[in-house]
Amino acid sequence: MEKELKKAKFRLMTLADEGLFYRFASQTRNDLSAHTRFAFLSIYMPFVNVYIRETEHFLLIVLFDTVHKRLACLPPLGDWANYSLKRPLESYRSVFRALKADFVMIDVGEWMLPALQAAGLDTAHIQHDAEERDCVFMARDYALSLMREQTKQEIEKNSASHALRWLDYSDERKEMFLQAIKAVFDTRLKKLDAERLYAQLLDLLAPLDIRLSMLVSENNVLGLLAYRLIDSQMEILMHYAAARPKGVEAVMRQRICESMGAEARKIFIAGAYYDKSLVAGKQAELRSQQLFNYVIHG
C-alpha cells in the first residue's frame, strides 16, 4: 500500500503539516467536519494512517484504518467555489483502483453533496450515517443557554452542594488525569489500544496547544474537557459530563463559554461522552447542526 500511495504522490501527514492543512482548510470557505480537523486526525494516528497530497488547488487526504483494515478518503480541502473537483476526485479514484479497494469518502457535509455529484459522483451511493458523528454549535447559543433560569439554577445548585472544582492538566497531575480518562473511555474504545491513544493525546497537548481540564467533586470525576482555539473557532476533542448529579452538562457549558473567548464564533465537537453514549448534538437547551454524517460509496 505504501508503495502505491507513494507513486500517487501521497505521504504520511506530520505535525509540521498543520500550516499546510489549515491553509487549504481556510480556502474551503464553509464548515468542515470536526473529524476532518488536524488535531483530531493527529490524535488518532496510532490507529489511522493519514496520507496527504498537495495539488495546485487542493489538499487530498487518504485514511487507512489499521485496526479494521479499511481505506477511505476525506472531502478535498481547497477552494470548492472556484476550482473543479473532477481532477481531485479522479486522483482519489486512481488510488482506490491501484489498491483494489472500493471507493469510500467519509465525513461528507450536506453542503458538499451537490458539488461532489456534479463532479462525477452522481451515480455513487450516498449513505446517511444515523449516528451523530460530529456537531457544529454557534458560540452565541452556548452563551445564551447559560442565561436561562433553569440552567442558572443547575449551576448554582451544583456549585453549592457538590464543591465542584476544575483542575488543569500538568505533568504533576499526569497519573491522575490518565486514571480519569481510562475510567471514562476504556469501555468506549473497544478494539483500540487505549493506552496508545491516551499517550498520543498527552504528547500532543503542548505541540498543538490543546488545553485539558477535569471537573471533580471530592474524589469523583464529573467531567473532562480537551479543546483548542483556532482563529474564531473552538475545537473540542474530548468532552465528558457525568449523568449525575443533574446539571453537570450546564457546568460544562459554563466552562466552555469561559474558555472560548470573545472572538469564538463556532464550536466544533468531534464527539462527546455522556452516560455511556455519544451526545454530539443532544445537549439540552442548545441548537446544533449535524451536517457531516454522510458516507459516499462508489
N, C-alpha and C positions, 0 to 999 in steps of 0.2 A: 504493500500500500504506500509506504513512504516513497518508494521509487517512482510510482505513477504520479503521486502528488507533486514530487519534485519536478518531474517532466512538465507538469501543468503549471509550474512556477508558484506552487504553494509552499509555504514554510510554517514551522511552528511559531505561534504567537509568543512573545515575551513581554515582560514588564516595560521594556524600552519602547514598545509599540503603542503605548497609551496615547501619546500625542497624535500619531498617525490615525489611530482608531477614532478619536473624537473629532479630528479634522473632517473625516468623511461623515461621521455621525451628524455633525452640525450642518452639513450640506443637505442632509435628508429633509430638513425643514418640516418635519412632522414627528409625532411621538413614536418612539421605538419601544419594543417590549423590554420590561425590566430584566428579563433573562438574556437580552442581547447586549447588555451593558458590560463594559470592560471588566469591572471589579467582579461581577457575578461569574463571568466566564473564567476569570483568573482563579477564583476560589475553587472552582470545580475541575481545574486542570489535572489534578491527580487521577481523575476518572474519565475526563473528556479531553481528548487531544484537540486543540483548537488550531486550525491551519488557516492562514490568511494569504491573500494575493492582492497586491495593489495594481490596479489598471489605471488607465488615463482618467477615468471619471468615477470609478467605484472601488470599494474595498470588498472583496469576496471572502466569505467565511465558511469553511467546511468543518464539521464536528464529527469526531469518531468516539462513540461511547465505548470505552474499553471494557466496561462491565458486561453490557448486553450485546457487544459486538455489532453496533448499529451505526450507520453512516447517515448524516443529514447535512443540510446547508441552511444558512440563515438568509433572510432577505438582503440583497446587496445594500451596502451603505454608500450613499452618494446623492447627487442631485437628480432625483427622480423627475422633477418638473422639466428639466431642460435637456436631458440626455436619454437616449433609448436604452431600455433594459434588455433588448434582444441579444446583444453580444455577451453581457454577463450571464444571462440565463443559458446561453449555448456553452459557455465555459463551464458552468456548473454541470450541465448535462454530459459534456465530454468526460468529466472526471468520473461521474457515476457509471458511464459506459465502460471506461477503462478499468474500473474496479469491479465491473459486473454486479453492480448494486442497483436496486430500484431507486428512482429519484424521489427524495423526500425533502421538503422545505418546511421548517418548523417556526414557531413564534411569529406567524404572519398576522399582520394587523388588518382589521376590516378595511381601513382606508387604502391598503396596498392591493387588495384583490383586483379592482378594475384594471390597474396598470399592469399587473402580472399576467392577467388573462389576455390583455391586448398585445402583450409582448411575446405570446406564444404558449401560455399555459391555459388556453381556453378549453382544451379537452381534458385537462387534468382533473383528478378527483379532489374536491375540497372537503375536508373533514372539519367539522366544528367540535373542538375538544370541550366536553361537558365540564371538565374541571376548570376552575378559575385559576389559570396559570400565573397571571400577574395582574396588576391593577395600577391605574393612574388616579390619583386624587388631586383636586385643586387645593393648594395650600390654604386658601381662604376658608375652605369648608372645615378644615381641621380647627382653625382659629374660631370660626363661628360656632362650631359644635360645643366648644368649652363655655360659651355664653349661656347655654340653655340651663334652665333651673335644675333639671334632673341631673345633668352632668356635674354641675357645680356642687350639688348635694352629695353625689357619689364621691367626688374628690375630697371634699371636706370630711366626710364620714371616715373614709379610709385613712386620711392623714391623722385624724384624731384618735381612732381606735386601734390602728394596726402599727403605729410607729414606723411608717414606711420611710425608706431612705434609698437613694441611688448611690451606687458605688461605680466609679470609673475604673477601667482596666489599668493595671500597672504590672510590672514584672514581679513585684512582691505578691500580687494577688493572682498570679497566673494559675496556680493549682486550684484556687477557689473558683475561678471562672471556668476552668476545664471541667470540674466536677458538676457545676451548674449546667453547663451546656450538654454534657453527657446525659444528665438526668432527664433533660427535655428531649433531646434529639436522637439518642441511641436507637430507640424503637422505631423512629420515623425513617431512619436511613437504610434499614433493612440490609440489602446486599453490599452496600458500600463499606469500605474500610473507614469507619468513623474516625478513628484516631488520626489517620492521614488528613482527613478533611479538616478536623479541628486544628491540627498543626499548620495546615495551609492558611486557614483563616487568621490565626495569630501571627504567622510570619508576614502576612500582607498588611497588617494594621498600620505599621509605620510607613512602608513604601507607598501605599495607596491612601494614606491619611484617613483610615477608617476609624471611627470612634465607637468603642464598645463599652456598654454600661449594663448594670444589673440592678433590678429593683428587689429589695429584700425587706422582710419584716421579721425581726428576731433572727432565727436561723433558717427561715423559709425563703426560697427564691420564687418571686411572684412575676418577674418579668426580665426579659433580655432584649437589648436593642443594639444593633450594629448598623451604622449608616455612614455615608459620606456625602459631602456637598460638592456639586459640580455646577459652577456658574449659578443659574437661578433654579437649580433642581436639587432635590434631595433623593438619594438612592438608599432605600432601606434593604439591607442584605440579611438581617436576622431580626425577627420580630415575634416575641413570645409574650403572651399575657395569660396568667393563670385564670381559670374559670371562677375561682373563689379566693378571696371574698369578692362579692359583686362590686363592679365598678373599677376593677384593675385596668380594664381597657381604657376607661376615661383617664386614669392616671397616666397611662402610656401616651395617649393623645396629648396630654398636657406636656409631657417631656418632649415629644416630637415638636410641638409648637415652640417650646423654649429653645430647642436646638437648631431649628431650621433657619432662623434669622429673618430679617425683614425683606431680603431680596428673593427668597424662595417663592416660586410660582406654582410648582408642581412637585408632587411626591410620588415616587415610583417604588412599589413594593414587589419584590421578587418572590415573596411567599411569606406567609405568617403562620405561626403555630399556636393554636388556642384549643385547649381541652382536647388534645389528640386529633385535631383536624385542621386542614388549611382553611383560612378565612380571608383570602387575599382581598375580597371586596365586601365581606359580610360584617362590617363593623357598624354598630348601632349609631344612628344619627348622622351618618356620612353618606353622601352620594359618591359614586365611583363609576369608573368605566373599565370594563374588561373587553378590550378590543383586539387582543392579540392571541386568542385561543383558536387559531386556525392552523391546520396542517395540510399541505398540498402534496398529493401523491401523483406521480405521472412521469 
